[in-house]
Amino acid sequence: MDEDQGGVVANFYAKVGVAAIKVTSGSIKKGDLLHYKGHTTDFTAEVTSMEIERQPVEEAQAGDLVGVQVKERVRKKDKVYKVVERP
């Protein structure tokens, strides 16, 4: 499996476990597998819930700021990679 950088963490809201991700390229959809990587962050999780301005969405495009539910702590400037299968 390969990874494409798709975004960067802009903020993290610990009480609700949500990462605000600035999508930098491509798109992120519900069901995608994302790899969060930073100085002290390194985990992979499926996108199960995402919102733009508190409205549920199925997909976010480059340039969007999207809130994604995460199971672990992330930090500002952590990189977000989309895990993709290549033939």
N, C-alpha and C positions, 0 to 999 in steps of 0.2 A: 504494500500500500504506500502511496505517496501522499505528500501534503502540499497544499497551496496556501500561502499566507493570504488570509481573507480579511483580517482586521487587527485592531489593537484595543486593549481595554482602556476605556476613558475614565471609568469610575467603578467602585464596588460598594454595594449597599449590604452590609453584613446582616442587619436585622432581618431582611427578607431574602437574603442569599441570591442577589441579582447582580450580574455584571453588565455594565453599560458598555457596549462594544461599538466602536466606530468601524463600519464596514469599509475597507479600503479598496477591495477589488472583488469582482464577481458578485456572488450572492450567497446568503445563508438562508436555509430553509428548515422548517421543522423536520426532524428526523435525521438531519445531517449529523455527522460525527465531528466534533471539534476538539482540537488539541490545544490546550492552554499552556504556554511556555514562557517562563521568565526566570529571573535570578533565583527565586526560591519556589517557583510554581512549575509543576510538570504533571498534568493529568489530562485524560481524554474523557469526554462525556457527550452523550447524545443530546441534541436540542429537543426538549420536550415542551417548553413554553417560551414564547417570545412576544414582546410588545414594542410598539412605537408610540410614544406619547400616551401611554396607558391604554392603548387600544390593541387587542390581540391581532397578530398578523401571522400569515403562513410563510412569508418570505421577506427578506430585507435585501436591498440592492446597495451597490457601492455608493457611498456618500451618506447613507442612513446611520442614525444613532439608534441602536436597538438594545432593549433590555432582555437578557437571557438568564433564565433560572440556572444556577450552578450549585453543585453539591459541595465544592471546596472553595476556600478563599482564593481570590485572584487580586492582583495589584495593578495600579495604573501603569501603563506602558508595557504590560505583558503582551506578547504576541499571540494571536489567535490563528491557528491553521485549520483549514478544512481538510479532513482525511478523505482522500479519493482513491478509488480503485482504477488502475489503468490496465488496459488489455495487454 
